[in-house]
Amino acid sequence: MKAKKYVLAIAIFGGMLFTAQATNIIDLDGQQTTKIEKRPGKIPSAG
């Protein structure tokens, strides 16, 4: 019974750490500016 409680506690703690990590990654992505660079390119003709 004690082992079951420990496993449950570790699973909950790991889930909280994963959620915090994912939130940090999303915040970092939001801080970066998304810039589309246009470069001249040739469109190949079909046929």
Backbone as CSV, one residue per row, in Angstrom:
resi,resn,N_x,N_y,N_z,CA_x,CA_y,CA_z,C_x,C_y,C_z
1,MET,0.826,-1.201,0.000,0.000,0.000,0.000,0.869,1.262,0.000
2,LYS,1.977,1.205,0.767,2.859,2.371,0.801,3.507,2.596,-0.566
3,ALA,3.892,1.515,-1.218,4.535,1.636,-2.519,3.578,2.271,-3.532
4,LYS,2.315,1.911,-3.433,1.317,2.470,-4.349,1.193,3.981,-4.155
5,LYS,1.244,4.426,-2.914,1.155,5.861,-2.622,2.390,6.595,-3.141
6,TYR,3.557,5.967,-2.986,4.790,6.589,-3.470,4.779,6.716,-4.998
7,VAL,4.331,5.671,-5.664,4.263,5.698,-7.126,3.294,6.789,-7.582
8,LEU,2.167,6.895,-6.923,1.181,7.921,-7.266,1.751,9.318,-7.038
9,ALA,2.451,9.521,-5.927,3.041,10.824,-5.629,4.108,11.188,-6.662
10,ILE,4.921,10.225,-7.048,5.967,10.481,-8.041,5.340,10.795,-9.404
11,ALA,4.272,10.091,-9.747,3.602,10.337,-11.024,3.002,11.747,-11.061
12,ILE,2.393,12.167,-9.983,1.803,13.517,-9.917,2.902,14.571,-9.999
13,PHE,3.987,14.358,-9.254,5.102,15.307,-9.259,5.734,15.406,-10.652
14,GLY,5.912,14.271,-11.309,6.466,14.265,-12.666,5.558,14.983,-13.643
15,GLY,4.262,14.808,-13.483,3.304,15.503,-14.343,3.370,17.009,-14.160
16,MET,3.548,17.445,-12.923,3.663,18.882,-12.673,4.947,19.439,-13.288
17,LEU,6.037,18.695,-13.195,7.293,19.148,-13.793,7.172,19.233,-15.315
18,PHE,6.526,18.239,-15.916,6.345,18.249,-17.369,5.499,19.445,-17.800
19,THR,4.452,19.739,-17.041,3.575,20.867,-17.374,4.347,22.180,-17.281
20,ALA,5.166,22.326,-16.246,5.962,23.549,-16.091,6.951,23.689,-17.239
21,GLN,7.575,22.593,-17.640,8.539,22.620,-18.750,7.839,23.029,-20.047
22,ALA,6.666,22.458,-20.313,5.932,22.776,-21.538,5.508,24.245,-21.547
23,THR,5.110,24.765,-20.393,4.706,26.171,-20.303,5.884,27.084,-20.598
24,ASN,7.055,26.750,-20.083,8.245,27.560,-20.340,8.607,27.548,-21.816
25,ILE,8.493,26.414,-22.466,8.823,26.322,-23.889,7.850,27.170,-24.706
26,ILE,6.569,27.124,-24.358,5.566,27.905,-25.083,5.835,29.396,-24.894
27,ASP,6.195,29.823,-23.679,6.482,31.231,-23.417,7.697,31.691,-24.210
28,LEU,8.713,30.860,-24.297,9.913,31.237,-25.046,9.595,31.373,-26.529
29,ASP,8.733,30.507,-27.054,8.361,30.598,-28.461,7.582,31.879,-28.734
30,GLY,6.795,32.311,-27.778,6.008,33.524,-27.952,6.866,34.771,-27.959
31,GLN,8.029,34.734,-27.307,8.890,35.909,-27.242,9.668,36.108,-28.537
32,GLN,9.881,35.064,-29.282,10.631,35.184,-30.524,9.747,35.794,-31.598
33,THR,10.345,36.646,-32.394,9.568,37.262,-33.465,9.555,36.328,-34.670
34,THR,8.389,36.186,-35.236,8.281,35.360,-36.435,8.366,36.285,-37.631
35,LYS,9.362,36.084,-38.433,9.609,36.959,-39.570,9.743,36.096,-40.814
36,ILE,8.951,36.402,-41.804,9.016,35.658,-43.054,9.902,36.439,-44.022
37,GLU,10.966,35.809,-44.431,11.861,36.466,-45.373,11.470,36.064,-46.793
38,LYS,11.220,37.069,-47.608,10.864,36.796,-49.006,12.136,36.869,-49.835
39,ARG,12.328,35.860,-50.621,13.476,35.886,-51.530,12.972,35.587,-52.938
40,PRO,13.564,36.246,-53.886,13.098,36.021,-55.258,13.410,34.595,-55.700
41,GLY,12.438,33.999,-56.330,12.624,32.638,-56.800,11.930,32.434,-58.123
42,LYS,12.410,31.506,-58.885,11.803,31.229,-60.179,10.789,30.108,-60.031
43,ILE,9.627,30.281,-60.632,8.599,29.262,-60.610,8.735,28.443,-61.890
44,PRO,9.029,27.177,-61.758,9.194,26.379,-62.986,7.855,26.218,-63.716
45,SER,7.913,26.345,-65.014,6.697,26.210,-65.800,6.351,24.730,-65.951
46,ALA,5.064,24.441,-65.860,4.630,23.042,-65.979,4.429,22.712,-67.453
47,GLY,5.237,21.828,-67.965,5.022,21.344,-69.314,5.930,21.870,-70.291
